[in-house]
Amino acid sequence: MNESFSTTTAPCNGTDCPRSSSSQDHNTGSDDATWILTSAFITFTMQSGFGLLESGSVSTKNEVNIMVKNASDVLFGGLTYWIFGYAFSFGESPLSNSFCGIGQFFVDADEANMGWIFSRFFFQMSFATTATTIVSGAMAERTNLMAYILFCMLNTLIFCFPAHWVWDSRGWLRKLGSVDIAGAGPVHLVGGTVSLVATLMLGPRYKRFDKKDPLKTMACPTNALLGMFMLWWGWLGFNCGSTFGITGGKWKLSARSAVATITSSMAGGIVGLLLSYTTTRMFEIPYLLNGVLGSLVSVTGICALAHPWEGLFIGAVGALIACGSTELLERWQVDDPVGAVPVHFSCAVWSLISIGIFGRIDTLEHASQFNGLIAGGGFYLLGIQVLAAASQIVWTIVTSYLVLKLVDVTVGLRVPLDKEILGADYCEHGVGEPDRDNPEGASEDDDDSLDNGSPRQDMRFLGYHGDYRPPEHHHHHRHHHGDVDGEVVERKVRRRPSGGYCGHSFRQKHRIRLPSASSVACCCHCCQCQCHRYDELPSDCDDSEHELKTLSKKRRNVLSCCRRLVQCCKKRQEAKEDGDLRRGDTHLKDVATNTGSLKVVTQEVVTGLFLRCHGSDSYYPKMLGTSLEQAETRAAVSTTPRTNSTGCMVLAVTGSFLAARRA
């Protein structure tokens, strides 16, 4: 109950303590310190609950990444809170004012005061990291990890000033009589507002609202439910520990907080299940999660003052608000993967308003100085609570937009579309396999020596070569990939690298695998058509006849070459099955003379073919995915647009030789 008690006793979260040192160590004894630290330990386990809830709510390709981001909240957010967050929230120097505290940067204390200062710092740090963790769920599956780490460090600035306003004795909202027992405003309202700003800036996940092929979410409902239980457990420490002690009358307030918290969550869970059954005739997991968590947020602000029946009512209304807000965001196509905005933003507003309705004067520890609307206090407390909610929302919108914009400009907030489709687990952590389902008609055994499972090798088929460097996307995240053809990217991401780009989808459709020589020849043409440059081409290599008419003559020849290679390969396979295979007949001569795009094949290509035939793989991978500029540098393809009959004959003879050796 930060700064909610009178100055004669140690307050909730220890913000209204006497400012002078004393032998009583700021009136905090060993019993109070034990209670504070134990509650902080329980609150800290909420990080695990958020991690499980979020990893269970996202797709399987991002489970590990979201857990790493939850760890980053503590690692980097906790560091900045120690450096300057605590100082701006509860600094006690003469420069402290109604807007912010000053003093105690890089928190430390002497032996006389370290019990009070360290216990208060640790408890408040668990609150600050929780406010950041809330945002990780709203930004899930499409946020760059480096950008998120930078955001974790800067989000402390957004949290610490509202914490000072509400909980410190010098805070301007505290002086007006605002009440917030356990952080409905500085923790949940701030976290929910940042989540709303972040998800609007990022835009929806790829195919999130695609009616034909929607994105698969809720990878593991069991993990999500387990995370809910851990949050439920942590919330008891969150609310009960906010009395900041058990001496005097504070232990009674802790007991009331426990009862109000559990009754509110029970009502919220029941309402969530009833809503689910009445609307879908099923007991859907998201309704249960949002119902329980929304009710817990709703009772946070008034937990030490609410009677059990009031907790039931507040929790039930909170569940209705959370579930209703979720449906509203879906209708508006605002992509919030874990429901951070409905649960933490909407329910936090209701929590602050409920204090103005059900609040009453606290005679035990002076946590509240005014009666609410029902207790006969009129509209004063309700007005103060509305002012507190509005001021914190405005502050958070402005500061969070500036922080996220800074991160976006410097690091880049959203990941490239290809990495989003593959999944952050594979691209950023090297964990598991890429989320690249086999396209329709693809062969399960369509593998080659390139498919070795490493992230760097897997990136070659996307057009990356050598050391992996993400392509420049010209800040495509600002437009939510509006300047990139998502279908082209997805087709290129979801196929298996097996010998060349052109004709790949055509080959998979007919379950045909190209021979090595044909693959290299095909790949040489791909260097010219640049089919791996997904942000420049309107479609993949299996274009329809109508699309071919609109393409250049050069690319039509490339496609014709690739399809002719497939047809020749198919004839060879059929002849081999009948036992009529003519040794050395690959029809590569016909292919070479009937395409205008096959240019002079130099000695480097011929050498590579011979090395491949003799089992050497050191050269062959270098040809795959080679861009036009690299091909020209290596002299693999001539820059002359004319057809050279000598080069065509070289390729035909070489292909015939290889086919004979392989047969």
C-alpha positions as semicolon CSV with decimal commas, in nm:
position;residue;x (nm);y (nm);z (nm)
1;M;0,000;0,000;0,000
2;N;0,276;0,229;-0,099
3;E;0,263;0,558;0,080
4;S;-0,085;0,479;0,204
5;F;-0,021;0,466;0,575
6;S;0,029;0,751;0,811
7;T;0,376;0,884;0,872
8;T;0,372;0,744;1,223
9;T;0,405;0,387;1,104
10;A;0,588;0,202;0,834
11;P;0,369;0,204;0,526
12;C;0,290;-0,046;0,256
13;N;0,594;-0,099;0,037
14;G;0,772;0,122;0,281
15;T;0,729;0,450;0,106
16;D;0,597;0,662;0,390
17;C;0,863;0,590;0,644
18;P;1,033;0,855;0,858
19;R;1,305;1,028;0,665
20;S;1,563;1,044;0,941
21;S;1,785;0,758;1,048
22;S;1,714;0,607;1,384
23;S;1,812;0,317;1,601
24;Q;1,484;0,153;1,504
25;D;1,605;0,129;1,142
26;H;1,317;0,327;0,994
27;N;1,070;0,152;1,227
28;T;1,114;-0,176;1,038
29;G;1,193;-0,467;1,267
30;S;1,309;-0,816;1,184
31;D;0,952;-0,944;1,163
32;D;0,853;-0,684;0,909
33;A;1,172;-0,738;0,707
34;T;1,109;-1,114;0,701
35;W;0,755;-1,058;0,577
36;I;0,871;-0,811;0,313
37;L;1,144;-1,037;0,177
38;T;0,925;-1,348;0,180
39;S;0,653;-1,165;-0,009
40;A;0,911;-1,034;-0,256
41;F;1,039;-1,388;-0,317
42;I;0,686;-1,505;-0,391
43;T;0,626;-1,206;-0,614
44;F;0,945;-1,287;-0,800
45;T;0,803;-1,627;-0,897
46;M;0,544;-1,440;-1,103
47;Q;0,817;-1,411;-1,367
48;S;0,794;-1,788;-1,412
49;G;0,417;-1,764;-1,428
50;F;0,427;-1,495;-1,695
51;G;0,683;-1,696;-1,891
52;L;0,474;-2,013;-1,888
53;L;0,154;-1,825;-1,966
54;E;0,309;-1,646;-2,261
55;S;0,500;-1,946;-2,399
56;G;0,181;-2,151;-2,386
57;S;-0,019;-1,879;-2,559
58;V;0,215;-1,824;-2,855
59;S;0,306;-2,062;-3,138
60;T;0,562;-2,338;-3,087
61;K;0,829;-2,162;-3,291
62;N;0,858;-1,881;-3,032
63;E;0,829;-2,060;-2,696
64;V;1,196;-2,037;-2,602
65;N;1,226;-1,679;-2,721
66;I;0,945;-1,556;-2,497
67;M;1,104;-1,724;-2,196
68;V;1,434;-1,551;-2,273
69;K;1,254;-1,219;-2,290
70;N;1,101;-1,281;-1,947
71;A;1,449;-1,346;-1,812
72;S;1,567;-1,023;-1,977
73;D;1,304;-0,831;-1,780
74;V;1,485;-0,914;-1,458
75;L;1,839;-0,906;-1,595
76;F;1,827;-0,568;-1,763
77;G;1,519;-0,408;-1,608
78;G;1,644;-0,494;-1,260
79;L;1,984;-0,346;-1,339
80;T;1,843;-0,009;-1,444
81;Y;1,609;-0,005;-1,145
82;W;1,911;-0,042;-0,919
83;I;2,097;0,231;-1,108
84;F;1,829;0,500;-1,126
85;G;1,477;0,356;-1,093
86;Y;1,470;0,341;-0,716
87;A;1,623;0,689;-0,695
88;F;1,351;0,845;-0,910
89;S;1,078;0,660;-0,720
90;F;1,181;0,693;-0,355
91;G;1,492;0,910;-0,342
92;E;1,512;1,101;-0,014
93;S;1,745;1,389;-0,091
94;P;1,630;1,751;-0,040
95;L;1,588;1,777;-0,418
96;S;1,300;1,530;-0,416
97;N;0,968;1,684;-0,512
98;S;0,609;1,600;-0,603
99;F;0,706;1,481;-0,950
100;C;1,002;1,253;-0,875
101;G;1,245;1,148;-0,610
102;I;1,614;1,230;-0,619
103;G;1,895;1,048;-0,445
104;Q;2,019;0,696;-0,372
105;F;2,137;0,619;-0,722
106;F;2,318;0,284;-0,737
107;V;2,135;0,174;-0,424
108;D;2,349;0,107;-0,119
109;A;2,313;0,161;0,255
110;D;2,510;0,155;0,578
111;E;2,456;-0,100;0,854
112;A;2,213;0,120;1,044
113;N;1,966;0,152;0,757
114;M;2,037;-0,137;0,521
115;G;1,754;-0,356;0,655
116;W;1,490;-0,100;0,566
117;I;1,645;0,023;0,239
118;F;1,741;-0,315;0,097
119;S;1,411;-0,483;0,179
120;R;1,216;-0,195;0,027
121;F;1,440;-0,187;-0,281
122;F;1,406;-0,561;-0,344
123;F;1,029;-0,554;-0,305
124;Q;0,990;-0,254;-0,535
125;M;1,226;-0,405;-0,792
126;S;0,995;-0,707;-0,819
127;F;0,713;-0,463;-0,897
128;A;0,918;-0,278;-1,160
129;T;1,018;-0,597;-1,343
130;T;0,659;-0,718;-1,335
131;A;0,546;-0,401;-1,511
132;T;0,797;-0,476;-1,788
133;T;0,706;-0,845;-1,810
134;I;0,346;-0,753;-1,887
135;V;0,462;-0,588;-2,210
136;S;0,657;-0,891;-2,333
137;G;0,334;-1,081;-2,395
138;A;0,184;-0,807;-2,611
139;M;0,504;-0,785;-2,820
140;A;0,544;-1,161;-2,858
141;E;0,643;-1,339;-3,182
142;R;0,743;-1,033;-3,382
143;T;0,987;-0,829;-3,174
144;N;1,362;-0,824;-3,219
145;L;1,534;-0,957;-2,906
146;M;1,801;-0,687;-2,905
147;A;1,533;-0,423;-2,934
148;Y;1,340;-0,579;-2,647
149;I;1,648;-0,582;-2,424
150;L;1,697;-0,212;-2,487
151;F;1,330;-0,155;-2,413
152;C;1,362;-0,343;-2,080
153;M;1,630;-0,102;-1,969
154;L;1,433;0,207;-2,068
155;N;1,093;0,094;-1,942
156;T;1,213;0,158;-1,587
157;L;1,184;0,528;-1,661
158;I;0,818;0,484;-1,751
159;F;0,741;0,298;-1,427
160;C;0,934;0,488;-1,161
161;F;0,762;0,828;-1,191
162;P;0,400;0,706;-1,145
163;A;0,530;0,496;-0,855
164;H;0,656;0,815;-0,692
165;W;0,329;1,000;-0,754
166;V;0,115;0,732;-0,590
167;W;0,332;0,578;-0,317
168;D;0,585;0,832;-0,195
169;S;0,477;1,080;0,072
170;R;0,590;1,366;-0,155
171;G;0,397;1,241;-0,460
172;W;0,129;1,475;-0,585
173;L;-0,139;1,204;-0,618
174;R;-0,063;1,078;-0,269
175;K;-0,106;1,429;-0,129
176;L;-0,449;1,451;-0,294
177;G;-0,556;1,131;-0,118
178;S;-0,526;0,877;-0,399
179;V;-0,529;0,513;-0,286
180;D;-0,355;0,223;-0,458
181;I;-0,275;-0,063;-0,225
182;A;-0,072;-0,300;-0,444
183;G;0,001;-0,130;-0,774
184;A;-0,306;-0,128;-0,994
185;G;-0,180;0,197;-1,143
186;P;0,203;0,199;-1,152
187;V;0,232;-0,173;-1,229
188;H;-0,073;-0,292;-1,420
189;L;-0,208;0,026;-1,575
190;V;0,138;0,136;-1,684
191;G;0,222;-0,211;-1,815
192;G;-0,110;-0,241;-1,995
193;T;-0,082;0,101;-2,155
194;V;0,270;0,030;-2,280
195;S;0,138;-0,299;-2,418
196;L;-0,132;-0,116;-2,610
197;V;0,113;0,133;-2,759
198;A;0,360;-0,142;-2,847
199;T;0,111;-0,368;-3,020
200;L;-0,025;-0,076;-3,223
201;M;0,325;0,024;-3,331
202;L;0,425;-0,332;-3,419
203;G;0,107;-0,428;-3,599
204;P;-0,041;-0,778;-3,608
205;R;0,160;-1,093;-3,660
206;Y;0,181;-1,233;-4,009
207;K;-0,150;-1,399;-4,104
208;R;-0,292;-1,329;-3,758
209;F;-0,623;-1,210;-3,902
210;D;-0,612;-1,405;-4,228
211;K;-0,953;-1,573;-4,252
212;K;-0,835;-1,833;-4,504
213;D;-0,518;-1,940;-4,325
214;P;-0,503;-1,787;-3,975
215;L;-0,195;-1,808;-3,757
216;K;-0,192;-2,098;-3,514
217;T;-0,178;-1,975;-3,155
218;M;-0,202;-2,128;-2,806
219;A;0,075;-2,381;-2,870
220;C;0,047;-2,542;-2,526
221;P;-0,266;-2,473;-2,320
222;T;-0,119;-2,682;-2,038
223;N;0,173;-2,442;-2,000
224;A;-0,065;-2,147;-2,011
225;L;-0,278;-2,294;-1,733
226;L;0,029;-2,378;-1,526
227;G;0,143;-2,020;-1,569
228;M;-0,197;-1,900;-1,450
229;F;-0,162;-2,106;-1,132
230;M;0,185;-1,966;-1,066
231;L;0,058;-1,612;-1,118
232;W;-0,232;-1,688;-0,886
233;W;0,013;-1,797;-0,619
234;G;0,241;-1,499;-0,680
235;W;-0,050;-1,256;-0,663
236;L;-0,114;-1,350;-0,301
237;G;0,240;-1,243;-0,216
238;F;0,196;-0,940;-0,440
239;N;-0,114;-0,814;-0,259
240;C;-0,054;-0,936;0,095
241;G;0,308;-0,824;0,095
242;S;0,203;-0,472;0,004
243;T;0,117;-0,407;0,368
244;F;0,497;-0,396;0,404
245;G;0,502;-0,567;0,737
246;I;0,299;-0,756;0,997
247;T;0,356;-0,544;1,308
248;G;0,082;-0,326;1,456
249;G;-0,237;-0,360;1,254
250;K;-0,064;-0,451;0,929
251;W;-0,104;-0,825;0,979
252;K;-0,482;-0,775;0,984
253;L;-0,469;-0,588;0,658
254;S;-0,261;-0,870;0,510
255;A;-0,524;-1,123;0,611
256;R;-0,800;-0,912;0,456
257;S;-0,593;-0,878;0,140
258;A;-0,562;-1,256;0,113
259;V;-0,937;-1,312;0,149
260;A;-1,031;-1,034;-0,093
261;T;-0,779;-1,162;-0,348
262;I;-0,899;-1,522;-0,341
263;T;-1,269;-1,437;-0,347
264;S;-1,218;-1,200;-0,638
265;S;-1,029;-1,464;-0,839
266;M;-1,295;-1,725;-0,769
267;A;-1,566;-1,496;-0,903
268;G;-1,357;-1,407;-1,206
269;G;-1,291;-1,770;-1,297
270;I;-1,658;-1,863;-1,265
271;V;-1,766;-1,571;-1,482
272;G;-1,504;-1,659;-1,743
273;L;-1,624;-2,019;-1,771
274;L;-1,988;-1,912;-1,786
275;L;-1,914;-1,662;-2,060
276;S;-1,727;-1,924;-2,258
277;Y;-2,006;-2,180;-2,233
278;T;-2,286;-1,937;-2,313
279;T;-2,110;-1,800;-2,620
280;T;-1,937;-2,109;-2,764
281;R;-2,093;-2,406;-2,579
282;M;-1,741;-2,499;-2,479
283;F;-1,515;-2,419;-2,185
284;E;-1,240;-2,241;-2,374
285;I;-0,906;-2,183;-2,207
286;P;-0,861;-1,812;-2,297
287;Y;-1,186;-1,724;-2,120
288;L;-1,070;-1,897;-1,804
289;L;-0,728;-1,733;-1,815
290;N;-0,862;-1,384;-1,877
291;G;-1,137;-1,427;-1,618
292;V;-0,902;-1,526;-1,336
293;L;-0,622;-1,284;-1,419
294;G;-0,859;-0,995;-1,490
295;S;-1,023;-1,038;-1,151
296;L;-0,684;-1,046;-0,978
297;V;-0,586;-0,717;-1,141
298;S;-0,922;-0,566;-1,050
299;V;-0,884;-0,631;-0,677
300;T;-0,519;-0,522;-0,661
301;G;-0,587;-0,158;-0,584
302;I;-0,835;-0,217;-0,299
303;C;-0,730;-0,559;-0,165
304;A;-0,654;-0,443;0,193
305;L;-0,980;-0,246;0,221
306;A;-1,236;-0,472;0,050
307;H;-1,475;-0,708;0,229
308;P;-1,522;-1,057;0,084
309;W;-1,850;-0,975;-0,093
310;E;-1,693;-0,666;-0,242
311;G;-1,407;-0,879;-0,368
312;L;-1,656;-1,112;-0,534
313;F;-1,833;-0,825;-0,710
314;I;-1,513;-0,652;-0,818
315;G;-1,370;-0,977;-0,953
316;A;-1,684;-1,066;-1,147
317;V;-1,698;-0,725;-1,313
318;G;-1,327;-0,747;-1,387
319;A;-1,373;-1,080;-1,564
320;L;-1,653;-0,936;-1,776
321;I;-1,433;-0,641;-1,869
322;A;-1,133;-0,862;-1,955
323;C;-1,327;-1,106;-2,172
324;G;-1,527;-0,830;-2,338
325;S;-1,216;-0,624;-2,413
326;T;-1,052;-0,929;-2,570
327;E;-1,339;-0,970;-2,813
328;L;-1,333;-0,597;-2,888
329;L;-0,964;-0,604;-2,975
330;E;-1,021;-0,904;-3,199
331;R;-1,292;-0,711;-3,382
332;W;-1,059;-0,414;-3,423
333;Q;-0,777;-0,648;-3,534
334;V;-0,542;-0,537;-3,260
335;D;-0,304;-0,828;-3,212
336;D;-0,238;-0,895;-2,843
337;P;-0,106;-1,254;-2,822
338;V;-0,162;-1,307;-2,448
339;G;-0,434;-1,054;-2,365
340;A;-0,210;-0,807;-2,183
341;V;-0,419;-0,506;-2,282
342;P;-0,762;-0,642;-2,176
343;V;-0,633;-0,791;-1,851
344;H;-0,390;-0,525;-1,733
345;F;-0,510;-0,203;-1,895
346;S;-0,888;-0,238;-1,886
347;C;-0,905;-0,412;-1,549
348;A;-0,655;-0,172;-1,392
349;V;-0,879;0,120;-1,481
350;W;-1,170;-0,062;-1,319
351;S;-0,955;-0,136;-1,013
352;L;-0,879;0,232;-0,955
353;I;-1,241;0,332;-1,010
354;S;-1,365;0,061;-0,772
355;I;-1,163;0,223;-0,493
356;G;-1,365;0,541;-0,538
357;I;-1,686;0,335;-0,514
358;F;-1,610;0,087;-0,234
359;G;-1,329;0,266;-0,049
360;R;-1,350;0,363;0,314
361;I;-1,137;0,528;0,580
362;D;-0,880;0,286;0,726
363;T;-0,858;0,312;1,104
364;L;-0,584;0,049;1,142
365;E;-0,294;0,194;0,945
366;H;-0,453;0,496;0,775
367;A;-0,422;0,343;0,429
368;S;-0,718;0,554;0,313
369;Q;-0,822;0,894;0,439
370;F;-1,159;0,927;0,260
371;N;-1,474;0,726;0,220
372;G;-1,588;0,613;-0,119
373;L;-1,923;0,660;-0,288
374;I;-2,103;0,371;-0,115
375;A;-1,960;0,459;0,229
376;G;-2,108;0,808;0,206
377;G;-1,798;0,999;0,109
378;G;-1,944;1,148;-0,206
379;F;-1,757;1,175;-0,533
380;Y;-1,429;1,318;-0,407
381;L;-1,238;0,989;-0,377
382;L;-1,391;0,867;-0,704
383;G;-1,276;1,185;-0,877
384;I;-0,925;1,150;-0,738
385;Q;-0,907;0,791;-0,860
386;V;-1,024;0,887;-1,208
387;L;-0,761;1,163;-1,212
388;A;-0,495;0,912;-1,107
389;A;-0,594;0,673;-1,386
390;A;-0,607;0,946;-1,651
391;S;-0,274;1,103;-1,554
392;Q;-0,092;0,771;-1,555
393;I;-0,241;0,675;-1,892
394;V;-0,137;1,004;-2,052
395;W;0,212;0,985;-1,904
396;T;0,259;0,627;-2,020
397;I;0,130;0,685;-2,373
398;V;0,369;0,975;-2,431
399;T;0,678;0,823;-2,271
400;S;0,626;0,471;-2,409
401;Y;0,583;0,602;-2,763
402;L;0,906;0,800;-2,735
403;V;1,094;0,502;-2,590
404;L;0,963;0,255;-2,848
405;K;1,026;0,500;-3,131
406;L;1,383;0,543;-3,013
407;V;1,430;0,168;-3,005
408;D;1,271;0,135;-3,348
409;V;1,500;0,394;-3,505
410;T;1,821;0,269;-3,347
411;V;1,782;-0,110;-3,340
412;G;1,462;-0,191;-3,527
413;L;1,163;-0,302;-3,327
414;R;1,017;-0,571;-3,551
415;V;1,197;-0,874;-3,691
416;P;1,219;-0,932;-4,069
417;L;0,930;-1,125;-4,214
418;D;1,138;-1,429;-4,306
419;K;1,258;-1,466;-3,947
420;E;0,906;-1,418;-3,819
421;I;0,785;-1,705;-4,037
422;L;1,074;-1,933;-3,944
423;G;1,039;-1,852;-3,574
424;A;1,257;-1,671;-3,322
425;D;1,356;-1,994;-3,148
426;Y;1,541;-2,112;-3,456
427;C;1,668;-1,780;-3,590
428;E;1,778;-1,613;-3,266
429;H;1,861;-1,910;-3,042
430;G;1,935;-2,198;-3,279
431;V;1,682;-2,416;-3,099
432;G;1,475;-2,681;-3,274
433;E;1,381;-2,684;-3,639
434;P;1,246;-2,394;-3,845
435;D;0,870;-2,371;-3,876
436;R;0,871;-2,456;-4,243
437;D;0,594;-2,703;-4,319
438;N;0,627;-2,900;-4,642
439;P;0,418;-2,741;-4,917
440;E;0,149;-2,941;-5,082
441;G;0,303;-3,204;-5,305
442;A;0,648;-3,185;-5,149
443;S;0,840;-3,503;-5,101
444;E;0,935;-3,594;-4,746
445;D;1,269;-3,742;-4,858
446;D;1,365;-3,443;-5,070
447;D;1,697;-3,382;-4,893
448;D;2,049;-3,315;-5,006
449;S;2,386;-3,244;-4,863
450;L;2,298;-2,882;-4,792
451;D;2,019;-2,960;-4,548
452;N;2,239;-3,002;-4,241
453;G;2,007;-2,833;-3,994
454;S;2,221;-2,535;-3,902
455;P;2,060;-2,190;-3,899
456;R;2,335;-2,041;-4,114
457;Q;2,308;-2,315;-4,376
458;D;1,930;-2,290;-4,376
459;M;1,952;-1,919;-4,447
460;R;2,136;-1,979;-4,775
461;F;1,818;-2,072;-4,955
462;L;1,673;-1,733;-4,859
463;G;1,946;-1,561;-5,056
464;Y;2,199;-1,510;-4,773
465;H;2,557;-1,617;-4,836
466;G;2,862;-1,661;-4,616
467;D;2,817;-1,509;-4,272
468;Y;2,453;-1,452;-4,200
469;R;2,348;-1,090;-4,216
470;P;1,979;-0,999;-4,219
471;P;1,876;-0,810;-4,531
472;E;1,789;-0,446;-4,519
473;H;1,415;-0,403;-4,512
474;H;1,396;-0,025;-4,525
475;H;1,209;-0,014;-4,194
476;H;0,940;-0,247;-4,326
477;H;0,814;-0,290;-3,971
478;R;0,678;0,062;-3,982
479;H;0,432;-0,046;-4,245
480;H;0,376;-0,394;-4,101
481;H;0,548;-0,554;-4,401
482;G;0,325;-0,363;-4,637
483;D;0,603;-0,329;-4,897
484;V;0,684;-0,700;-4,899
485;D;0,479;-0,971;-5,068
486;G;0,420;-1,200;-4,773
487;E;0,305;-1,492;-4,985
488;V;0,629;-1,492;-5,182
489;V;0,834;-1,483;-4,863
490;E;0,634;-1,764;-4,711
491;R;0,670;-1,986;-5,019
492;K;1,045;-1,938;-5,013
493;V;1,070;-1,993;-4,638
494;R;0,854;-2,303;-4,624
495;R;1,032;-2,502;-4,895
496;R;1,328;-2,732;-4,845
497;P;1,661;-2,635;-5,005
498;S;1,735;-2,916;-5,251
499;G;1,947;-2,811;-5,542
500;G;1,825;-2,483;-5,687
501;Y;1,558;-2,217;-5,682
502;C;1,389;-2,220;-6,022
503;G;1,130;-2,487;-6,082
504;H;1,136;-2,584;-5,717
505;S;0,762;-2,570;-5,660
506;F;0,705;-2,736;-5,998
507;R;0,945;-3,012;-5,899
508;Q;0,775;-3,066;-5,564
509;K;0,436;-3,081;-5,730
510;H;0,548;-3,374;-5,945
511;R;0,767;-3,528;-5,672
512;I;1,075;-3,507;-5,893
513;R;1,430;-3,446;-5,783
514;L;1,677;-3,291;-6,024
515;P;2,014;-3,459;-6,086
516;S;2,319;-3,274;-5,962
517;A;2,429;-3,146;-6,303
518;S;2,084;-3,013;-6,381
519;S;2,069;-2,853;-6,039
520;V;2,387;-2,658;-6,098
521;A;2,282;-2,556;-6,447
522;C;1,943;-2,450;-6,315
523;C;2,106;-2,258;-6,035
524;C;2,324;-2,068;-6,282
525;H;2,004;-1,939;-6,444
526;C;1,858;-1,854;-6,108
527;C;2,147;-1,618;-6,057
528;Q;2,014;-1,419;-6,351
529;C;1,647;-1,418;-6,267
530;Q;1,721;-1,331;-5,900
531;C;1,432;-1,540;-5,775
532;H;1,572;-1,539;-5,422
533;R;1,512;-1,165;-5,397
534;Y;1,167;-1,206;-5,253
535;D;1,110;-0,835;-5,204
536;E;1,150;-0,765;-5,577
537;L;0,946;-1,039;-5,745
538;P;0,567;-1,058;-5,753
539;S;0,555;-1,440;-5,741
540;D;0,758;-1,760;-5,717
541;C;0,913;-1,954;-6,004
542;D;0,602;-2,161;-6,072
543;D;0,419;-1,877;-6,241
544;S;0,097;-1,927;-6,427
545;E;0,089;-1,876;-6,802
546;H;-0,086;-1,543;-6,754
547;E;0,192;-1,422;-6,524
548;L;0,459;-1,538;-6,768
549;K;0,321;-1,309;-7,037
550;T;0,392;-1,006;-6,821
551;L;0,748;-1,103;-6,736
552;S;1,057;-1,019;-6,936
553;K;1,181;-1,244;-7,215
554;K;1,490;-1,320;-7,015
555;R;1,297;-1,460;-6,722
556;R;1,062;-1,656;-6,948
557;N;1,363;-1,828;-7,094
558;V;1,491;-1,910;-6,746
559;L;1,159;-2,062;-6,646
560;S;1,140;-2,252;-6,973
561;C;1,486;-2,391;-6,910
562;C;1,399;-2,504;-6,561
563;R;1,076;-2,670;-6,664
564;R;1,246;-2,839;-6,956
565;L;1,506;-2,975;-6,717
566;V;1,229;-3,117;-6,502
567;Q;1,066;-3,276;-6,803
568;C;1,396;-3,429;-6,915
569;C;1,457;-3,560;-6,565
570;K;1,111;-3,713;-6,559
571;K;1,171;-3,884;-6,895
572;R;1,500;-4,025;-6,767
573;Q;1,330;-4,165;-6,459
574;E;1,055;-4,324;-6,666
575;A;1,312;-4,473;-6,905
576;K;1,513;-4,605;-6,613
577;E;1,207;-4,779;-6,472
578;D;1,147;-4,947;-6,811
579;G;1,511;-5,049;-6,841
580;D;1,557;-4,841;-7,156
581;L;1,787;-4,575;-7,018
582;R;2,032;-4,461;-7,281
583;R;2,367;-4,398;-7,118
584;G;2,468;-4,034;-7,131
585;D;2,144;-3,903;-7,282
586;T;2,033;-3,612;-7,063
587;H;1,891;-3,386;-7,335
588;L;2,093;-3,101;-7,191
589;K;2,195;-3,004;-7,544
590;D;1,834;-2,947;-7,638
591;V;1,783;-2,747;-7,325
592;A;2,085;-2,531;-7,391
593;T;1,997;-2,452;-7,749
594;N;1,635;-2,370;-7,678
595;T;1,687;-2,106;-7,411
596;G;1,822;-1,760;-7,467
597;S;1,923;-1,708;-7,107
598;L;2,183;-1,986;-7,078
599;K;2,509;-1,805;-7,140
600;V;2,871;-1,905;-7,159
601;V;2,956;-2,158;-6,891
602;T;3,319;-2,108;-6,801
603;Q;3,580;-2,352;-6,682
604;E;3,481;-2,286;-6,320
605;V;3,138;-2,438;-6,373
606;V;3,280;-2,737;-6,557
607;T;3,533;-2,791;-6,279
608;G;3,257;-2,772;-6,021
609;L;3,055;-3,035;-6,207
610;F;3,351;-3,272;-6,215
611;L;3,420;-3,216;-5,844
612;R;3,057;-3,288;-5,767
613;C;3,068;-3,605;-5,976
614;H;3,373;-3,728;-5,787
615;G;3,211;-3,671;-5,450
616;S;3,353;-3,333;-5,356
617;D;3,101;-3,103;-5,188
618;S;3,341;-2,817;-5,122
619;Y;3,251;-2,636;-5,441
620;Y;2,891;-2,734;-5,502
621;P;2,731;-2,539;-5,213
622;K;2,897;-2,221;-5,334
623;M;2,696;-2,236;-5,654
624;L;2,362;-2,268;-5,481
625;G;2,182;-1,944;-5,415
626;T;2,458;-1,740;-5,580
627;S;2,338;-1,390;-5,656
628;L;2,388;-1,224;-5,992
629;E;2,667;-1,003;-5,862
630;Q;2,852;-1,297;-5,704
631;A;2,808;-1,506;-6,016
632;E;2,957;-1,230;-6,227
633;T;3,246;-1,189;-5,982
634;R;3,324;-1,559;-5,998
635;A;3,289;-1,557;-6,376
636;A;3,036;-1,838;-6,346
637;V;2,802;-1,671;-6,592
638;S;2,885;-1,435;-6,870
639;T;2,751;-1,082;-6,860
640;T;2,690;-1,097;-7,234
641;P;2,320;-1,130;-7,316
642;R;2,390;-1,333;-7,635
643;T;2,370;-1,712;-7,653
644;N;2,714;-1,869;-7,701
645;S;2,691;-2,203;-7,878
646;T;3,036;-2,310;-7,759
647;G;2,938;-2,274;-7,393
648;C;2,616;-2,461;-7,454
649;M;2,805;-2,746;-7,614
650;V;3,045;-2,758;-7,317
651;L;2,755;-2,790;-7,077
652;A;2,587;-3,054;-7,294
653;V;2,901;-3,267;-7,317
654;T;2,971;-3,229;-6,946
655;G;2,617;-3,322;-6,853
656;S;2,627;-3,626;-7,076
657;F;2,953;-3,735;-6,917
658;L;2,814;-3,695;-6,566
659;A;2,496;-3,879;-6,648
660;A;2,699;-4,166;-6,788
661;R;2,916;-4,181;-6,477
662;R;2,613;-4,171;-6,246
663;A;2,433;-4,441;-6,447
